[in-house]
Amino acid sequence: MNDSEKLIALSASYKKLKEEIHKVIVGQEEVVDQVLISMFSGGHCLLIGVPGLAKTLLVNTISSALGIGFNRIQFTPDLMPSDIVGSEILDESRNFKFIQGPLFTNMVLADEINRTPPKTQSALLEAMQERKVTAAGTSYVLPKPFFVLATQNPIEQEGTYPLPEAQLDRFMFNVWVDYPVYEDELTIVKATTSDLKIEVNSVISGEEILDYQALIRRIPVADNVLEYAVQLVAKTRANSPYVHELTKKYITWGAGPRASQYLILGAKCHAALHGKFSPDIEDVKAVAAPILRHRLVRNYKAEADGFTMDKIIASLL
């Protein structure tokens, strides 16, 4: 099968995957799309929304539709790095033996990631970037594919530990999960207050995901699309010749090179999932908001003038 045929197969698999997910998840089309794009691009995803919006259910459903391993870690204030990475124990023959933590799987749900102290949050840094962990001086390679899908509640900030910028930058997408529309909420209430049991079938294997990730990286990109993505990121930096007027006024820190990389990867994936053989500028625009919204730092003037991060990004586009 050549790459063109594989791209057609990817688009078909994506549709099947969405059908299985929507057996359980009602609406939230944009959220589902963004999570799947980050996974097929080989990235990680941060889901932010108030309690009860099915963030955890979405991740559970996706893991059921994919034939891969899944572990949920509930982040709490007393969680230690060894609780997620693993630790060494003394076995019966008095030799040290490494016991793998819940991080050793294909998909990790880091639930309420901002509830745990920075030392435990930082235990994910190496895993997310290098796909390996180091314990007692020994490196252990994590299974492939490997994704971290983290959730965060934006309301309660008491007793939480905001993720540092370096860790936020490891997430490809920052996805805002909003309230469902009225019609969708009616459907949700009907389905969840009855004894109806829905079975989600596995439609894509781990090997297929790895093949699709490699395929997306092979998709060609025109020079004008590359230039648009890099210039868009450059607009967010105060010392850049492409700096935007709103950046000078409202942005303290701009996005780094990882944003440019993810814009291109995300655009490639967005194009492939929608049946195109190469991305255009519209594909870059489609993934810009979730890629940039956690990489820019607003100043107090932006908040005072009512400029949200998404409003600033829309102006940059």
C-alpha positions as CSV (number, residue, x, y, z in Angstrom):
1,M,0.0,0.0,0.0
2,N,1.5,3.4,-1.0
3,D,1.2,6.6,1.0
4,S,-1.8,7.9,-1.0
5,E,-3.7,4.7,-0.2
6,K,-2.6,4.9,3.4
7,L,-4.0,8.4,3.7
8,I,-7.3,7.3,2.4
9,A,-7.3,4.4,4.9
10,L,-6.4,6.9,7.7
11,S,-9.4,9.1,6.8
12,A,-11.7,6.0,6.8
13,S,-10.3,4.8,10.2
14,Y,-10.7,8.3,11.7
15,K,-14.4,8.3,10.7
16,K,-14.9,4.8,12.2
17,L,-13.1,5.9,15.4
18,K,-15.4,9.0,15.7
19,E,-18.5,6.8,15.2
20,E,-17.4,4.6,18.1
21,I,-16.6,7.6,20.4
22,H,-19.9,9.3,19.6
23,K,-21.8,6.2,20.8
24,V,-20.9,7.5,24.3
25,I,-19.8,11.1,23.8
26,V,-22.7,13.4,22.6
27,G,-21.6,16.5,20.7
28,Q,-18.2,18.0,21.5
29,E,-17.1,17.6,17.9
30,E,-14.3,20.1,18.1
31,V,-12.9,18.6,21.4
32,V,-12.9,15.0,19.9
33,D,-11.2,16.2,16.7
34,Q,-8.5,18.0,18.6
35,V,-7.8,15.1,20.9
36,L,-7.6,12.7,17.9
37,I,-5.3,15.1,15.9
38,S,-2.9,15.3,18.9
39,M,-2.8,11.5,19.1
40,F,-2.3,10.8,15.4
41,S,0.4,13.5,15.4
42,G,2.2,11.8,18.3
43,G,1.5,14.6,20.8
44,H,0.0,15.0,24.2
45,C,-3.2,16.8,25.1
46,L,-4.4,19.0,28.1
47,L,-8.2,19.1,28.6
48,I,-9.5,22.0,30.6
49,G,-13.1,22.3,31.7
50,V,-15.4,22.5,34.7
51,P,-16.4,19.3,36.5
52,G,-19.0,17.0,34.9
53,L,-18.2,17.7,31.2
54,A,-17.1,14.1,30.5
55,K,-13.4,14.8,30.1
56,T,-12.5,11.6,31.9
57,L,-15.3,9.7,30.1
58,L,-13.9,10.9,26.7
59,V,-10.4,9.6,27.4
60,N,-11.9,6.3,28.7
61,T,-14.0,6.0,25.5
62,I,-11.1,6.7,23.2
63,S,-8.9,4.1,25.0
64,S,-11.7,1.5,24.4
65,A,-11.9,2.4,20.7
66,L,-8.2,2.0,20.4
67,G,-6.6,-1.4,20.9
68,I,-4.0,-0.2,23.3
69,G,-3.1,-0.2,27.0
70,F,-4.7,2.4,29.3
71,N,-4.0,3.6,32.9
72,R,-5.7,6.3,34.9
73,I,-3.7,8.2,37.5
74,Q,-5.7,10.3,40.0
75,F,-3.3,13.2,40.9
76,T,-3.6,14.1,44.6
77,P,-1.5,16.3,46.9
78,D,0.2,13.3,48.5
79,L,1.2,11.6,45.2
80,M,4.9,11.0,44.9
81,P,7.0,10.6,41.6
82,S,7.7,6.9,42.4
83,D,3.9,6.4,42.5
84,I,3.7,7.0,38.8
85,V,7.1,6.1,37.5
86,G,7.8,3.1,39.6
87,S,10.3,2.2,42.3
88,E,13.0,-0.3,43.2
89,I,12.3,-3.0,45.8
90,L,14.4,-5.7,47.4
91,D,13.3,-9.1,46.1
92,E,13.5,-12.5,47.8
93,S,17.1,-13.0,46.7
94,R,18.1,-9.7,48.1
95,N,18.6,-8.0,44.7
96,F,17.0,-4.7,43.8
97,K,14.2,-5.1,41.3
98,F,12.4,-2.2,39.4
99,I,8.6,-2.4,39.7
100,Q,7.0,-0.4,36.9
101,G,4.5,2.3,37.7
102,P,1.2,3.1,35.9
103,L,3.2,5.3,33.4
104,F,4.2,2.1,31.6
105,T,1.3,1.9,29.2
106,N,0.2,3.3,25.9
107,M,-2.3,5.9,27.1
108,V,-2.1,7.7,30.5
109,L,-4.9,9.8,31.9
110,A,-3.4,12.3,34.3
111,D,-6.6,13.2,36.0
112,E,-6.6,16.7,37.8
113,I,-2.9,17.1,37.0
114,N,-2.7,20.4,38.9
115,R,-3.7,18.8,42.2
116,T,-0.2,17.3,42.8
117,P,3.0,19.2,43.7
118,P,5.6,20.2,41.1
119,K,8.0,17.4,42.0
120,T,5.4,14.8,40.9
121,Q,4.3,16.8,37.9
122,S,7.9,17.0,36.8
123,A,8.1,13.2,36.8
124,L,6.1,13.3,33.6
125,L,8.6,15.6,31.8
126,E,11.0,13.0,30.6
127,A,8.3,10.5,29.7
128,M,6.4,13.1,27.6
129,Q,9.5,14.3,25.7
130,E,11.8,11.3,25.5
131,R,9.2,8.4,25.8
132,K,11.4,6.9,28.6
133,V,11.9,7.3,32.3
134,T,15.0,7.1,34.5
135,A,15.0,5.4,37.9
136,A,18.0,4.7,40.1
137,G,20.3,5.7,37.2
138,T,18.7,3.3,34.7
139,S,16.6,4.3,31.8
140,Y,13.5,2.4,30.9
141,V,11.8,2.8,27.5
142,L,8.0,3.3,27.6
143,P,5.7,1.3,25.3
144,K,4.8,2.7,21.9
145,P,2.6,4.5,21.1
146,F,2.6,6.7,24.2
147,F,0.2,9.5,25.0
148,V,-0.5,11.6,28.1
149,L,-4.0,13.1,28.2
150,A,-4.3,15.4,31.3
151,T,-7.4,17.0,32.7
152,Q,-7.6,20.2,34.7
153,N,-10.4,22.1,36.5
154,P,-10.1,25.9,35.9
155,I,-12.5,26.9,38.7
156,E,-11.0,25.8,42.0
157,Q,-7.5,27.1,42.5
158,E,-7.2,26.6,46.2
159,G,-4.8,23.8,47.0
160,T,-3.6,23.4,43.4
161,Y,-0.2,23.8,41.7
162,P,-0.3,25.5,38.3
163,L,1.8,23.6,35.7
164,P,5.1,25.4,34.9
165,E,5.6,26.8,31.4
166,A,8.1,24.1,30.5
167,Q,5.6,21.4,31.2
168,L,2.7,23.2,29.5
169,D,5.0,23.4,26.4
170,R,5.2,19.6,26.3
171,F,1.5,19.4,25.5
172,M,0.7,19.7,21.9
173,F,-2.9,20.9,22.4
174,N,-4.7,22.8,25.2
175,V,-8.3,21.9,24.6
176,W,-11.1,23.9,26.2
177,V,-14.1,21.7,27.0
178,D,-17.2,23.8,27.1
179,Y,-20.8,23.1,28.3
180,P,-22.9,21.0,25.9
181,V,-25.6,22.7,23.8
182,Y,-29.2,22.3,24.9
183,E,-30.1,19.5,22.5
184,D,-27.0,17.5,23.3
185,E,-27.6,17.8,27.0
186,L,-31.1,16.5,26.5
187,T,-29.6,13.4,24.7
188,I,-27.0,13.0,27.4
189,V,-29.6,13.0,30.2
190,K,-31.8,10.5,28.4
191,A,-28.9,8.1,27.8
192,T,-27.3,8.3,31.3
193,T,-30.5,8.0,33.4
194,S,-31.6,4.7,31.9
195,D,-30.2,1.2,32.1
196,L,-28.9,1.3,28.5
197,K,-25.4,-0.2,28.2
198,I,-23.3,0.9,25.3
199,E,-20.4,-1.2,24.0
200,V,-17.5,0.6,22.3
201,N,-15.6,-1.6,19.8
202,S,-11.8,-1.4,19.2
203,V,-11.3,-0.1,15.6
204,I,-7.6,0.8,15.5
205,S,-4.6,-1.1,16.8
206,G,-1.4,0.3,18.4
207,E,0.6,-0.8,15.3
208,E,-1.8,1.1,13.0
209,I,-1.4,4.2,15.1
210,L,2.4,4.1,14.8
211,D,2.1,3.6,11.0
212,Y,-0.3,6.6,10.8
213,Q,2.0,8.8,12.9
214,A,5.0,7.9,10.6
215,L,2.7,8.6,7.5
216,I,1.7,12.0,8.8
217,R,5.4,13.0,9.2
218,R,6.0,12.0,5.5
219,I,3.2,14.3,4.2
220,P,4.8,17.1,2.1
221,V,4.2,20.7,3.0
222,A,4.4,23.7,0.6
223,D,7.0,26.4,1.5
224,N,4.3,29.1,1.8
225,V,2.5,27.0,4.5
226,L,5.7,26.5,6.4
227,E,6.4,30.3,6.2
228,Y,2.9,31.1,7.4
229,A,3.2,28.9,10.5
230,V,6.7,30.2,11.5
231,Q,5.6,33.8,10.9
232,L,2.5,33.3,12.9
233,V,4.6,32.2,15.9
234,A,7.1,35.0,15.3
235,K,4.1,37.5,15.6
236,T,3.9,36.5,19.3
237,R,7.5,37.6,20.1
238,A,8.2,41.1,21.1
239,N,11.8,41.1,19.6
240,S,10.7,39.7,16.2
241,P,10.5,41.7,13.0
242,Y,7.1,40.2,12.4
243,V,5.8,41.3,15.8
244,H,2.0,42.1,15.9
245,E,0.7,45.3,17.5
246,L,-1.4,43.3,20.0
247,T,1.7,41.4,21.0
248,K,3.5,44.6,22.0
249,K,0.5,45.7,23.9
250,Y,-0.8,42.5,25.6
251,I,1.8,39.6,25.5
252,T,4.6,39.2,28.0
253,W,6.1,36.0,26.6
254,G,5.6,34.6,23.1
255,A,5.6,31.0,21.8
256,G,8.8,29.0,21.3
257,P,9.9,26.8,18.3
258,R,7.9,23.9,19.5
259,A,4.7,25.9,18.6
260,S,6.0,26.1,15.0
261,Q,6.7,22.4,14.9
262,Y,3.3,21.5,16.3
263,L,1.5,23.9,13.9
264,I,2.9,22.0,10.9
265,L,2.4,18.6,12.4
266,G,-1.2,19.5,13.4
267,A,-1.9,21.0,10.0
268,K,-0.6,17.8,8.3
269,C,-2.8,15.7,10.5
270,H,-5.8,17.9,10.1
271,A,-5.4,17.8,6.3
272,A,-5.0,14.0,6.3
273,L,-8.0,13.3,8.5
274,H,-10.2,15.4,6.2
275,G,-9.1,13.6,3.0
276,K,-6.4,16.1,1.7
277,F,-2.9,15.0,0.6
278,S,-1.1,18.1,1.7
279,P,-2.0,20.9,4.2
280,D,-2.8,24.5,3.3
281,I,-2.9,27.7,5.4
282,E,-6.5,26.9,6.4
283,D,-5.3,23.7,8.1
284,V,-2.7,25.7,10.1
285,K,-5.5,28.2,11.2
286,A,-7.7,25.2,12.2
287,V,-5.1,24.0,14.8
288,A,-3.6,27.4,15.8
289,A,-5.8,28.2,18.9
290,P,-5.3,24.9,20.9
291,I,-1.5,25.0,20.1
292,L,-0.9,28.7,21.0
293,R,-3.3,29.3,23.9
294,H,-1.1,27.8,26.6
295,R,2.2,29.1,25.1
296,L,1.5,32.8,25.3
297,V,1.5,34.8,28.6
298,R,-0.8,37.7,28.8
299,N,0.0,40.8,30.8
300,Y,-2.4,42.6,33.3
301,K,-3.4,45.1,30.6
302,A,-4.9,42.3,28.4
303,E,-7.0,41.1,31.3
304,A,-8.1,44.7,32.1
305,D,-9.1,45.4,28.5
306,G,-11.0,42.1,28.3
307,F,-8.7,40.5,25.8
308,T,-8.9,36.7,26.2
309,M,-6.2,34.5,24.8
310,D,-8.5,33.2,22.1
311,K,-9.4,36.8,21.1
312,I,-5.7,37.6,20.8
313,I,-4.9,34.5,18.7
314,A,-7.9,35.3,16.4
315,S,-6.4,38.8,15.8
316,L,-3.0,37.2,15.1
317,L,-4.6,35.0,12.5
